[in-house]
């Protein structure tokens, strides 16, 4: 088992870093969604869905 870990520690590190990045990105999206924030950037003048996206805030 230790030989396998020693041979694959770089792969394990990369997978752990990618998993951490995905976790923190998802956590940020969920936190923003619960706070009522939008992920669109709020440049509604150029958006085809401008009347639908933020209608509850008006």
C-alpha positions as YAML, in Angstrom:
chain: A
units: angstrom
residues:
- id: 1
  name: UNK
  ca: [0.00, 0.00, 0.00]
- id: 2
  name: UNK
  ca: [2.79, 2.42, 0.85]
- id: 3
  name: UNK
  ca: [4.53, 1.61, -2.43]
- id: 4
  name: UNK
  ca: [1.35, 2.44, -4.34]
- id: 5
  name: UNK
  ca: [0.97, 5.75, -2.49]
- id: 6
  name: UNK
  ca: [4.62, 6.63, -3.13]
- id: 7
  name: UNK
  ca: [4.22, 5.87, -6.84]
- id: 8
  name: UNK
  ca: [0.97, 7.85, -7.22]
- id: 9
  name: UNK
  ca: [1.30, 10.78, -4.81]
- id: 10
  name: UNK
  ca: [1.30, 13.34, -7.63]
- id: 11
  name: UNK
  ca: [-1.95, 12.00, -9.08]
- id: 12
  name: UNK
  ca: [-3.53, 11.94, -5.63]
- id: 13
  name: UNK
  ca: [-2.47, 15.55, -5.03]
- id: 14
  name: UNK
  ca: [-3.86, 16.76, -8.35]
- id: 15
  name: UNK
  ca: [-7.17, 14.95, -7.82]
- id: 16
  name: UNK
  ca: [-7.44, 16.40, -4.32]
- id: 17
  name: UNK
  ca: [-6.80, 19.93, -5.61]
- id: 18
  name: UNK
  ca: [-9.40, 19.57, -8.38]
- id: 19
  name: UNK
  ca: [-11.93, 18.15, -5.92]
- id: 20
  name: UNK
  ca: [-11.29, 21.05, -3.53]
- id: 21
  name: UNK
  ca: [-11.77, 23.60, -6.33]
- id: 22
  name: UNK
  ca: [-15.07, 21.98, -7.35]
- id: 23
  name: UNK
  ca: [-16.22, 21.87, -3.72]
- id: 24
  name: UNK
  ca: [-15.47, 25.55, -3.08]
- id: 25
  name: UNK
  ca: [-17.05, 26.64, -6.39]
- id: 26
  name: UNK
  ca: [-20.23, 24.70, -5.62]
- id: 27
  name: UNK
  ca: [-20.30, 26.06, -2.07]
- id: 28
  name: UNK
  ca: [-19.98, 29.61, -3.39]
- id: 29
  name: UNK
  ca: [-22.80, 29.10, -5.90]
- id: 30
  name: UNK
  ca: [-25.09, 27.62, -3.24]
- id: 31
  name: UNK
  ca: [-24.27, 30.41, -0.78]
- id: 32
  name: UNK
  ca: [-24.98, 33.10, -3.42]
- id: 33
  name: UNK
  ca: [-28.23, 31.39, -4.43]
- id: 34
  name: UNK
  ca: [-29.44, 31.34, -0.81]
- id: 35
  name: UNK
  ca: [-28.50, 35.02, -0.44]
- id: 36
  name: UNK
  ca: [-30.54, 35.89, -3.55]
- id: 37
  name: UNK
  ca: [-27.55, 36.96, -5.61]
- id: 38
  name: UNK
  ca: [-27.45, 36.40, -9.33]
- id: 39
  name: UNK
  ca: [-24.56, 34.83, -11.21]
- id: 40
  name: UNK
  ca: [-25.33, 36.60, -14.47]
- id: 41
  name: UNK
  ca: [-23.31, 39.76, -13.76]
- id: 42
  name: UNK
  ca: [-26.45, 41.94, -13.84]
- id: 43
  name: UNK
  ca: [-25.77, 43.55, -17.21]
- id: 44
  name: UNK
  ca: [-29.42, 43.26, -18.08]
- id: 45
  name: UNK
  ca: [-29.44, 45.85, -20.83]
- id: 46
  name: UNK
  ca: [-27.84, 43.33, -23.20]
- id: 47
  name: UNK
  ca: [-29.75, 40.27, -22.00]
- id: 48
  name: UNK
  ca: [-32.71, 38.78, -23.84]
- id: 49
  name: UNK
  ca: [-34.20, 37.58, -20.52]
- id: 50
  name: UNK
  ca: [-33.83, 40.92, -18.68]
- id: 51
  name: UNK
  ca: [-37.52, 41.13, -17.78]
- id: 52
  name: UNK
  ca: [-37.67, 37.58, -16.45]
- id: 53
  name: UNK
  ca: [-34.45, 37.21, -14.52]
- id: 54
  name: UNK
  ca: [-34.80, 39.95, -11.90]
- id: 55
  name: UNK
  ca: [-38.55, 40.52, -11.91]
- id: 56
  name: UNK
  ca: [-38.94, 39.61, -8.22]
- id: 57
  name: UNK
  ca: [-36.60, 42.49, -7.19]
- id: 58
  name: UNK
  ca: [-38.66, 45.23, -8.85]
...
